[in-house]
Each structure stands twice: as C-alpha cells, then as structure tokens.
C-alpha cells in the first residue's frame, strides 16, 4: 500500500475586519482543517486549528498582534507523536516586513 496515492482534504476559512481612521487595527478569525490517511498506520486522521485575535499596524511594515489558538490532532495511533496532540493558548507576535 505504500505506493498508492493518498488524498487529503484541506479547508480554510477566514474573516477579517479592519477599522480605525487609517484601517490600522484589525480583528479576525481563521479555521483550518486537514484530513486524510496517515501513511504509516493507514488511519483516517484529522488536524483542526482555530485562531481568533486582533492587531495593530504601527506603520505599513510593522504589525503587533495577539491571538488565541486551539489546535487538535485526532485519529493518530498510540505511539505516534501526534496521538492526542493538542495546543491551545495565547500567542503574541510582532512582525517587521520589508
């Protein structure tokens, strides 16, 4: 079965609202899901991620943001590093782009 083609499905949705005099503030939410067959165990597995947060553009190249993230891994075998894996928490980030 190792040489068979595997199909995965990835779905993503995002909503973003910008506001302020120069639209330099934003609030948004994002949802990602990926599902398919694990190539080692041949189990059907799913990875889900949900983010909600906001930020401010100090200049057009400098962004500071804060997000709550919840990510889960389902269907992986015991012994697989992703089995019952999950992450949730607050993320604070500053970005400088050129």
VEXMARSE-737954 format. One line per 8 residues: number of its first residue (from 0); for each residue x negated, y, z negated of C-alpha. Coordinates in steps of 0.05 Angstrom, whole numbers. Each point is the difference from the previous one (the first is absolute). Layout:
VEXMARSE-737954
NUM) X Y Z  ...
//
This chain:
VEXMARSE-737954
0) 0 0 0  -59 47 -6  1 17 75  74 17 1  23 71 9  29 32 -63  50 56 1  3 55 -52
8) 52 54 -7  -19 69 -26  54 53 -14  -14 70 -25  46 58 -15  -20 69 -24  38 63 -19  -37 66 -11
16) 27 69 -20  -45 61 4  19 64 -36  -28 66 -25  -12 66 36  -54 -32 44  27 -71 -7  -63 -16 -40
24) 38 -45 -51  29 -68 17  40 -56 -32  6 -68 32  12 -74 -5  -27 -59 40  19 -74 3  -43 -55 33
32) 14 -74 5  -41 -53 35  21 -73 4  -26 -61 36  -35 -66 -9  -62 -7 -44  -53 -32 44  -27 -43 -56
40) 63 -27 -33  49 11 57  49 30 -52  44 58 20  -28 60 -38  22 72 -9  -36 63 -22  43 60 -19
48) -24 71 -17  40 61 -22  -29 70 -11  33 63 -23  -35 65 -13  -17 71 19  -57 47 12  -25 68 18
56) -44 24 58  -46 52 -31  -26 15 70  14 -35 65  -60 -46 -15  7 -11 -76  56 -42 -29  14 -22 -72
64) 54 -53 -11  30 -45 -53  37 -64 15  33 -58 -37  -17 -66 35  32 -68 -9  -28 -59 41  16 -74 -6
72) -24 -65 32  50 -58 4  -4 -72 24  -74 -12 -9  -24 -67 -29  -27 -4 -71  -75 7 6  6 50 56
80) -27 68 -23  66 33 21  45 -48 -39  47 42 -44  -43 60 19  28 69 -12  -21 71 -9  39 58 -27
88) -23 65 -27  -15 72 11  -50 23 53  -30 70 0  -40 19 61  -34 59 32  -15 0 74  -47 45 40
96) 5 -8 75  -40 30 57
//
